[in-house]
Amino acid sequence: MIVEEALKTINRKFKYKSDTFRWLDHWRVMVNDGDVWHGDCEDYSLTLAWLVSDKNILKFIWNLITFKFLIWYVLSPNGEGHAIIKIGSLYYDNIQKKGVTKEVLKQKGYKFRLPFVFPLAFFKLSIGYLASFFIKR
């Protein structure tokens, strides 16, 4: 799926909801094809990557391993921790809801902190899925 199609899908279905427990950052891909997907900024970024990967787990993992997709931890304009995803040369998040350049995000007040390279991203996803067995969103 191309990024523009994936954006239309996710922006139509996504409703922001913070993690139930602030001390547990629960990363997940919203694979449910229901009418509304509830999640936070990491969930938005990962789900966008999932859709662009044609909902194919091997392609999804490959895109993360090869840095085709890169999730960044940033500080949002209000100073809160936030996750965005870089796909190609553009960055996407649940605030902008479209692809923008790094320069545009910096002008809006985003502060880039660190990328979640594959081993860390995989670890966070694994913890999120383990936690989902014990925590209802």
C-alpha positions in Angstrom: 0.0 0.0 0.0 1.3 3.4 -0.8 1.8 6.0 2.0 -1.1 8.2 0.8 -3.6 5.3 0.9 -2.4 4.2 4.3 -2.7 7.8 5.6 -6.3 8.0 4.4 -7.1 4.8 6.2 -5.4 5.5 9.5 -6.6 9.1 9.7 -10.1 8.0 9.1 -10.0 5.3 11.8 -7.5 6.5 14.4 -8.7 8.0 17.7 -6.0 9.1 20.2 -6.0 7.3 23.5 -3.1 7.4 25.9 -1.7 4.2 27.5 -3.7 3.0 30.4 -0.7 2.9 32.7 1.8 5.8 32.0 4.7 3.8 33.5 4.2 1.1 30.8 4.6 2.4 27.2 2.5 -0.2 25.4 3.5 -0.3 21.7 1.2 -2.1 19.3 0.1 -2.3 15.7 -3.6 -1.8 15.3 -4.4 -4.7 13.0 -8.1 -4.8 13.8 -10.1 -3.8 10.8 -12.9 -2.3 12.9 -14.4 1.2 12.4 -12.2 2.9 15.1 -8.7 2.2 16.2 -7.7 3.6 19.7 -4.1 4.1 20.4 -1.3 6.6 21.1 1.5 8.1 19.0 3.6 5.0 18.8 0.5 2.9 17.8 -0.2 5.4 15.0 3.4 5.3 13.7 3.6 1.5 13.9 0.2 1.0 12.3 1.1 3.4 9.4 4.2 1.3 8.9 2.1 -1.9 9.0 -0.3 -0.6 6.4 2.5 0.7 4.1 4.0 -2.8 4.5 0.8 -4.3 3.0 -0.1 -5.9 6.4 2.7 -8.3 5.8 4.7 -9.2 8.9 7.9 -10.1 7.0 7.8 -6.9 5.0 7.1 -4.9 8.1 10.0 -6.3 10.0 12.3 -6.0 7.0 11.3 -2.3 6.6 12.3 -1.7 10.3 15.5 -3.7 10.1 16.7 -1.9 6.9 15.7 1.5 8.3 13.2 2.1 5.5 10.9 3.1 8.4 12.4 4.7 11.5 10.5 5.6 14.6 11.9 8.7 16.4 11.4 9.8 20.0 10.9 13.5 19.9 9.6 16.2 22.2 6.4 17.7 20.9 5.9 21.5 20.8 4.3 21.3 24.3 7.4 19.5 25.6 5.9 16.0 26.0 7.5 12.9 24.8 6.1 11.8 21.4 6.8 9.3 18.7 6.9 9.9 14.9 7.9 7.8 12.0 10.1 8.5 9.1 9.1 6.9 5.8 11.3 7.9 2.9 12.3 11.5 3.4 9.1 12.5 5.3 7.9 12.3 8.9 4.4 11.3 10.0 2.6 11.5 13.3 -0.9 11.6 14.7 -0.7 15.4 15.2 0.3 16.5 11.7 -1.6 13.6 10.0 0.4 14.1 6.9 4.0 13.8 5.7 6.2 16.7 6.5 10.0 17.4 6.4 12.2 17.4 9.5 12.7 21.2 9.0 8.9 21.8 9.2 8.7 19.8 12.4 11.6 21.7 13.9 10.0 25.0 13.0 6.8 23.8 14.7 8.8 23.2 17.9 9.6 19.5 17.7 12.9 18.5 19.3 14.5 15.3 17.9 16.0 13.1 20.6 16.7 9.5 19.5 15.7 7.0 16.9 14.3 3.6 17.9 16.6 1.4 15.8 15.3 -2.1 15.1 16.5 -4.0 18.2 14.9 -1.4 20.5 11.8 -1.1 18.5 11.4 -4.9 18.4 11.9 -5.1 22.2 9.2 -2.3 22.8 6.8 -4.1 20.5 7.4 -7.4 22.3 6.8 -5.9 25.7 3.7 -4.2 24.4 2.2 -7.5 23.1 3.1 -9.3 26.3 1.5 -6.5 28.3 -1.7 -6.7 26.2 -2.5 -10.1 27.7 -2.7 -8.5 31.2 -3.9 -4.9 30.5 -7.1 -3.9 28.7 -6.9 -0.7 26.8 
